[in-house]
Every structure is written in C-alpha cells, then in structure tokens.
C-alpha cells in the first residue's frame, strides 16, 4: 500500500454537466494536495479496485442528476457486485472488489456534485454546476488535508 488518498473522478465531459467529475479532477490537478493521487475516466472500471487497494482512502467524484445542492458527500461501505455488466458498476462495488481481491481496508467516500444539464452535447458546464463545483472543491481541500494528515499521523505511530 502506498497510502494517501485516491481521487477517482468520472463522467462524460462531452455531455455538459456530466463532465463535473473531469472538471473536478482538472481543478485538483492544478495544485494537488500532498498525498492525493488523481485519476479520471469516463466510468468506473473493475480495474480501479487495484488502485484503491494501494491507498488509505478513496473519494469517488461524479455528477449527480438529483440530490442536494451544491453536492452530497457520504461514507460508503464495500458491497458485492450486483451488476451483470461492468458498464454500470457502482462505487460500493469497486470498493468491495478492492476489499475482496486485494484485502484493502481503506475508507470509501462519494462526492456527488449536483448538475442540471445532461441532455445537451457540449463541454461547457452550466452556470449552476460551476457554482456547485466551486463549493465541492473548497470542501475537498479541507477534507483532503484532514484525511492525509490523519493517515500520516497513523504512519508515524506504527513506526
């Protein structure tokens, strides 16, 4: 395990607000907090389980079609895959695979940023989605600092 926090961002930037995950990753990559690894893709894949197992915690970041504004943040537990297809694998299922296949004990979180425009094609986020993205980035900066600091303290205690 390399430790730190893995940020798994996903969504389709060509479908307007569905690109919130990619926009989040791009913003974090400009000045990544210490101990944070950023990955971005169109969708979650079962292969992500191996990356998760290398970290102390993972945050899955995606756009939300419904839900609280500006974003929803919650702790998740791993679960067994219920999907026949990996095209629609859930964060809980990828985390469950990391635990089952690689013995991961890392914590899991979902950051669902509220979006509004998903039917149009184009790479521009809606105005309201940009505002929600900004709020989510502010929250994440504080969260990442606390998580990375606590894992570094735990490492010092283990030695």
N, C-alpha and C positions, 0 to 999 in steps of 0.2 A: 504494500500500500504506500503510495507516495504522499498521501494526506492532502489536506486543504479542502477547498470547496469546488465542486464541479458545477458549472452553469450550463445546462442543456437547453438551448433555445431552438424553437422550431416553428414552422409555419411557412406559408407561401407569400413571399413579398410581391408577387405579381397579382395578388387578389386584395389589394388595398390594405385594410386593417388586419387581414390575416398575416401581414408582414410584421406585426408588432414584436414577435419573438426575435426575428432577424434584426430589427431596428434596435431592440434592447441589447442584443449581442454586440452590434456595431458600436453603440454608445459606450458599453462597458470596456470593449477592447481598446478604445482610445486612451483610457487611463485605468487599466485593470488593478483592482485592489490586490495587495500582496496575498499570495496563497490561493488566488482564484484562477481556475482554468475555464476558458470559454469555448464551447462547441456550438455550432449552429448547423441545422439541416432542415429539410422540408417536413420531415416527420420523424417520430421516434422509431428506432430500429432495435431489434433484439441484441444487436452487436453493442449497443450502448451499455448493456449490463456489465461488460468487461471494464469499460471506462469508469463506471460508477464504483466498481469494486476497488479501484485504485485511490479513492478519495474518502475523506471522513464524512462528507455530506454532499448532497446533490440538490440543486434547485432546478425544477423543470419550468421553463418560461414559454408561455403561448398566449395567443389572443383568446378572449372569451366572447362568445356571441351574446350571452346573457350573464347576469350576475352583478355583484356590487361594483359601484364606481368609486374610485378610479381603478381599483384592482382588488383581487381576492388573494390572500396568502394563507396557506394552511399546511399543517404537517400531514404527511401520508405514511402509511404502512405498506409494506410489500404484500402483494397478493398473487395467487396463481393465475396464469393466463387463461382467460375465458374466450379469447379470440380464435377464430379459425384462420384468420388472415393477419399477418403482421402489419398490414396497411393501417390498421386502426388500433394498434397497441397503446395501452394507457400507461401513464407514469407509474401507477401502482404495480402494474405487471412487469415493467422493466426493472423496477426496484426489487420486486420479488425474484426475478431471474438472477439479479446480482447476488442476492442472498442465497438462493438455492444452488446456483452453479459455482459461485466464487467465494462463498462464505462471508460476504460483505455484511458488516454491522453498521454501516453508515446511515445517517439520518436522511430522510427524504422530505422535500417540500415542493409545493406547487405555487407558482406565482402566475395567476391568470389576469392578464391586463385587458380591461373592457374595451372592446372595439365596437364599431357601428356599421361600417360599410364593408360588406364581404362579397356582394354580387357583382360589383364592377371590376373590370380588369384595369390595372394600372399600379404603379409602385408608390404612389403618394398616399400617406396616411391621412385620415380625416382630421380636422382640427381638434375635435374632442378626443380622438385616440392619441394625438400628440400630447395633449394635456395629461391624459392618464399615463402615458409612457414616462413623462417627466416625473410625475408623482411616484411611479414604481421605481424609477432609477434612484430617486432620493431615499426611498425606503431601503432599497437593496444596498446602497453604500453603507448605511448604518448597520444593517443586518450582517453583511459580509465581514465587517470589522469585528463585530461581536463573535461570530462563529469562528473565524480564523484565529482570533485572539484566544478563545477558549480551547481550541484544538492545540495551539502552540503551548499553552499552559499545561495541558494534559501530557504533551510530549515531554516537557521538562520534568514533570512529576514521575513519569515512567522511568526516566533515566536514573 
